[in-house]
Structure formats: structure tokens, C-alpha cells
Amino acid sequence: MHAKWAGRIFMLMLAYSPMSFAEKIDDLLQKANQGDAVAQTDLGTRYAEGGGVPKDLRAAEKWFRAAAAQGNPLAEYNIGLMYAHGEGLPFDLKQAAKWFLKSAERGDVQAQFTLGLMYADGDGLPRHYQQAAKWFRLAADHGHPVAQLNLGLMSMRGEGIAKNPEEAANWFKLAAEQGNALAQYHLGLCYYDGQGVSKDDAEAYVWFAQAAAQRVEFAHEALDKLETELTAKQIAEAQQRAAEWRPIFH
């Protein structure tokens, strides 16, 4: 994956349905055999991860496909993940993209984000920044923080969408407020450079401090530089604000 985009599809993060994970396997199996797509998806996830049953990727595929045949977007997304990882199915990014598209078109936010990554990087799909921006925006509008971050990067660079520092800063802010460390760093840069927002070194300090607390290396360097430019009082106030900051989930 290209280093300039945040997020990776090659992390096995199977999607769960809202059904309680504590539900007994026998009950799940009964519902799955009766055609309950939610139960089929949950059962597939348990077989894929060995959750309460022996790990069995063939059984996982069976149940995911049964649910996907009924249009379950979580099952479709999980089949895509199996192809993307080559776990239980042959490694095939084109097939992965096909299943992610099915899921994304049904509104699955993680699938929308993943499609954005694949278009941005040209993994399994032709590189196409406009398509990447389209799918990132759909996920971002549903509050996906890394999609918001990537849409901010595209807005700042003018890749796939018109260059718009104000819009970029807004996307960074939405992701930063949810606790995304890289978004916090980029929002700090916006305030430090006056890009898309009015220049405000104290505000930049607050966001760099949040990013630094999550081990973003460049944020530490930015803080060191700001501490030579702000007064002791300004630094103390910014540090207090940073200490009191809490994430806001949109």
C-alpha cells in the first residue's frame, strides 16, 4: 500500500453483525440452518477466528457465502477480506474488490473505506483518485475517521477532487476530534501554517500535543519548534487545554 494513505486493507478485521457474541453456538447454528443471514454471518466469523469453535476457514466461507447470497453486506465484506488475505480463499485482489464493491453499494462503511484505499493505491483496481475520493467521502460522511483523514489529504493536495484547504482542515478536524493521531497532526499543521484556518500557534500546539501523545514523531518536533515561539504563559495554557481534551465521536 502506498505510504501516503492512512489505513490498510491487509489487516484481518472481520465484520461482526449486531448479534451478541455471547450467543451459544448451538443457537446460532440452528438459526443459520433456518436461513437467518445475521446468524450465518456471525457463525462464519466465529469459524474464521476460532471464537468458541475450532478455527475452520472452509466452514467460515460456507456461512459467509450463504449470508452473502441473501445480500448481507457484512458477509460480502468478509468474503472480500478472505480473498485480500488469501486466507481460506486464493489471494486475489480483483475478487476482493468485487466483494467489497457489493458490500459498499449496500452501505457498509468499512467496505466503502476499503474501496477508497484500493482505488487510491491501485491495489486490485486501477488507480483512480476520483473514485477513491468518492468512496472515502461516503465513508467519511458516516463518521469513518481514517476516511475523513484521507479525504482531507486529497483536498489539501488536490488529488481526485479540487484543492480546497478549508475543506481539508474541516475533514482533519472531524477525524482529529475522534482521536485520530495523524489527523491531529495535520490539523496542527493547518493551524501553524494558516492553511484552511486562521493561523493560531496555540491551537496548533494543542493538536500537536494530542498527536505526540499517540507517538506521532513529527508532532514532537513541531512542539519543540513551537516552544521557541510561544510565551511560557501560552505554552502553559495550551498544555492545560491539551490535558483537558476528550474525543468527540460524530
C-alpha positions as CSV (number, residue, x, y, z in Angstrom):
1,M,0.0,0.0,0.0
2,H,1.2,3.5,-0.8
3,A,2.6,5.1,2.3
4,K,0.9,8.4,1.8
5,W,-2.6,7.0,2.5
6,A,-3.7,6.1,6.0
7,G,-5.2,2.7,6.7
8,R,-4.5,-0.8,5.3
9,I,-6.9,-3.4,3.9
10,F,-4.5,-6.2,4.8
11,M,-5.4,-6.3,8.5
12,L,-7.8,-9.2,9.2
13,M,-10.7,-7.3,10.8
14,L,-13.7,-9.4,10.2
15,A,-17.0,-7.6,10.4
16,Y,-19.5,-8.7,13.1
17,S,-23.2,-8.3,13.0
18,P,-25.1,-6.7,15.9
19,M,-26.0,-10.2,17.2
20,S,-24.5,-10.8,20.7
21,F,-21.2,-12.6,20.5
22,A,-22.2,-14.4,23.7
23,E,-25.0,-16.3,21.9
24,K,-24.5,-20.0,22.2
25,I,-23.1,-21.8,19.1
26,D,-26.0,-24.3,19.1
27,D,-28.5,-21.4,18.9
28,L,-26.5,-19.7,16.2
29,L,-26.2,-22.9,14.2
30,Q,-30.0,-23.5,14.5
31,K,-30.8,-20.0,13.2
32,A,-28.2,-20.2,10.5
33,N,-29.6,-23.5,9.2
34,Q,-33.0,-21.8,9.2
35,G,-31.7,-19.2,6.8
36,D,-31.0,-16.3,9.2
37,A,-28.4,-14.3,7.4
38,V,-27.2,-12.5,10.5
39,A,-26.6,-15.8,12.3
40,Q,-24.9,-17.1,9.2
41,T,-22.5,-14.1,9.2
42,D,-21.8,-14.4,12.9
43,L,-21.2,-18.1,12.6
44,G,-18.8,-17.6,9.7
45,T,-16.9,-15.0,11.7
46,R,-16.6,-17.4,14.7
47,Y,-15.3,-20.2,12.4
48,A,-12.8,-17.7,10.8
49,E,-11.4,-16.6,14.1
50,G,-11.9,-19.7,16.2
51,G,-14.3,-18.0,18.5
52,G,-16.0,-20.7,20.6
53,V,-15.4,-23.2,17.8
54,P,-12.3,-24.7,16.2
55,K,-11.0,-22.4,13.5
56,D,-12.3,-23.7,10.2
57,L,-11.9,-21.4,7.2
58,R,-13.9,-23.7,4.9
59,A,-16.8,-23.5,7.2
60,A,-16.4,-19.7,7.5
61,E,-16.6,-19.4,3.7
62,K,-19.6,-21.6,3.6
63,W,-21.6,-19.5,6.0
64,F,-20.4,-16.2,4.6
65,R,-21.5,-17.2,1.1
66,A,-24.9,-18.4,2.5
67,A,-25.4,-15.0,4.0
68,A,-24.0,-13.1,1.0
69,A,-26.5,-14.9,-1.2
70,Q,-29.1,-13.1,0.8
71,G,-27.4,-9.8,0.3
72,N,-25.8,-9.4,3.8
73,P,-23.2,-6.7,3.4
74,L,-21.1,-7.9,6.4
75,A,-20.8,-11.3,4.9
76,E,-19.8,-9.8,1.5
77,Y,-17.2,-7.7,3.2
78,N,-15.7,-10.7,5.0
79,I,-15.5,-12.8,1.8
80,G,-13.6,-9.8,0.3
81,L,-11.2,-9.9,3.3
82,M,-10.6,-13.6,2.8
83,Y,-9.6,-13.0,-0.8
84,A,-7.5,-10.0,0.2
85,H,-5.6,-12.1,2.8
86,G,-5.5,-15.3,0.9
87,E,-6.9,-17.0,4.0
88,G,-9.4,-19.7,3.2
89,L,-9.6,-18.5,-0.4
90,P,-6.9,-17.9,-3.0
91,F,-5.2,-14.5,-2.7
92,D,-7.0,-12.4,-5.4
93,L,-7.4,-8.7,-5.0
94,K,-9.7,-8.4,-8.0
95,Q,-12.1,-10.8,-6.4
96,A,-11.6,-9.0,-3.1
97,A,-12.6,-5.7,-4.8
98,K,-15.6,-7.3,-6.4
99,W,-16.9,-8.4,-2.9
100,F,-16.0,-5.1,-1.3
101,L,-18.0,-3.3,-4.0
102,K,-21.1,-5.4,-3.4
103,S,-20.8,-4.6,0.3
104,A,-20.1,-0.9,-0.2
105,E,-23.0,-0.5,-2.5
106,R,-25.2,-1.8,0.3
107,G,-23.9,0.9,2.6
108,D,-21.2,-0.9,4.6
109,V,-18.9,1.9,5.7
110,Q,-15.7,-0.2,6.2
111,A,-16.2,-1.6,2.7
112,Q,-16.6,1.9,1.3
113,F,-13.4,3.0,3.0
114,T,-11.5,-0.1,1.8
115,L,-12.6,0.5,-1.8
116,G,-11.3,4.1,-1.4
117,L,-7.9,2.7,-0.4
118,M,-7.8,0.2,-3.3
119,Y,-8.5,2.9,-5.8
120,A,-6.0,5.3,-4.2
121,D,-3.3,2.7,-4.3
122,G,-4.2,0.8,-7.4
123,D,-4.4,-2.4,-5.5
124,G,-6.8,-4.8,-7.2
125,L,-8.3,-1.9,-9.1
126,P,-6.9,0.7,-11.5
127,R,-5.6,3.7,-9.6
128,H,-8.3,6.3,-9.8
129,Y,-8.2,9.2,-7.4
130,Q,-11.7,10.4,-8.3
131,Q,-13.2,7.0,-7.4
132,A,-11.0,6.9,-4.3
133,A,-12.4,10.3,-3.2
134,K,-16.0,9.1,-3.9
135,W,-15.7,6.1,-1.6
136,F,-13.7,7.9,1.0
137,R,-16.4,10.6,1.1
138,L,-19.2,8.1,1.6
139,A,-17.4,6.5,4.5
140,A,-16.3,9.9,5.9
141,D,-19.9,11.1,5.8
142,H,-20.7,8.2,8.1
143,G,-18.0,9.2,10.5
144,H,-15.1,6.9,9.5
145,P,-12.1,8.8,10.9
146,V,-9.4,7.4,8.6
147,A,-11.6,8.1,5.5
148,Q,-12.0,11.7,6.8
149,L,-8.2,11.9,7.2
150,N,-7.6,10.6,3.7
151,L,-10.3,12.9,2.2
152,G,-8.5,15.8,4.0
153,L,-5.2,14.8,2.4
154,M,-6.8,14.7,-1.0
155,S,-8.4,18.1,-0.5
156,M,-5.2,19.6,0.6
157,R,-3.3,18.1,-2.4
158,G,-6.0,18.5,-5.0
159,E,-5.9,14.8,-5.8
160,G,-9.2,13.4,-7.2
161,I,-11.0,16.5,-6.0
162,A,-10.4,20.2,-6.3
163,K,-7.8,21.6,-4.0
164,N,-9.5,23.1,-1.0
165,P,-7.5,23.8,2.2
166,E,-10.7,24.9,4.1
167,E,-12.4,21.6,3.3
168,A,-9.2,19.7,4.1
169,A,-9.0,21.4,7.5
170,N,-12.6,20.5,8.2
171,W,-12.0,16.9,7.4
172,F,-8.9,16.8,9.6
173,K,-10.9,18.4,12.4
174,L,-13.6,15.8,12.2
175,A,-11.1,12.9,12.3
176,A,-8.9,14.6,15.0
177,E,-11.9,15.2,17.3
178,Q,-12.4,11.4,17.2
179,G,-8.8,10.8,18.3
180,N,-7.1,10.0,15.0
181,A,-3.5,10.8,15.7
182,L,-2.4,11.7,12.1
183,A,-5.4,13.9,11.6
184,Q,-4.5,15.7,14.8
185,Y,-1.0,16.3,13.4
186,H,-2.3,17.5,10.1
187,L,-4.8,19.8,11.9
188,G,-2.0,21.2,13.9
189,L,-0.1,21.9,10.7
190,C,-3.2,23.7,9.3
191,Y,-3.2,26.0,12.4
192,Y,0.5,26.5,12.3
193,D,0.7,27.3,8.6
194,G,-2.7,29.1,8.4
195,Q,-3.9,26.7,5.7
196,G,-7.7,26.5,5.6
197,V,-8.0,28.1,9.0
198,S,-6.7,31.3,10.6
199,K,-3.1,30.9,11.9
200,D,-3.2,30.1,15.6
201,D,0.0,28.7,17.1
202,A,-1.6,28.0,20.5
203,E,-4.3,25.9,18.8
204,A,-1.6,24.2,16.7
205,Y,0.2,23.3,20.0
206,V,-2.9,21.7,21.4
207,W,-3.3,19.4,18.4
208,F,0.4,18.6,18.1
209,A,0.3,17.6,21.8
210,Q,-2.6,15.2,21.1
211,A,-0.7,13.6,18.2
212,A,2.6,13.5,20.2
213,A,0.8,11.7,23.0
214,Q,0.0,9.0,20.4
215,R,3.6,8.8,19.3
216,V,3.5,10.7,16.1
217,E,7.2,11.5,15.7
218,F,6.8,14.7,13.7
219,A,4.4,16.1,16.3
220,H,7.2,16.1,18.9
221,E,9.4,18.0,16.5
222,A,6.6,20.5,15.9
223,L,6.1,21.0,19.6
224,D,9.8,21.6,20.2
225,K,9.7,24.3,17.5
226,L,6.5,26.0,18.9
227,E,8.0,26.1,22.3
228,T,10.7,28.5,21.0
229,E,7.9,30.7,19.5
230,L,5.3,30.9,22.2
231,T,5.5,32.6,25.6
232,A,5.6,30.5,28.8
233,K,2.0,31.6,29.6
234,Q,0.8,30.5,26.1
235,I,2.5,27.1,26.5
236,A,1.0,26.5,29.9
237,E,-2.5,27.4,28.7
238,A,-2.1,25.2,25.6
239,Q,-0.8,22.3,27.7
240,Q,-3.8,22.7,30.1
241,R,-6.2,22.6,27.1
242,A,-4.5,19.5,25.7
243,A,-4.7,17.8,29.1
244,E,-8.5,18.5,29.3
245,W,-9.2,17.5,25.7
246,R,-11.6,14.5,25.2
247,P,-12.6,12.9,21.9
248,I,-15.9,13.6,20.3
249,F,-17.4,10.8,18.2
250,H,-19.5,12.0,15.3
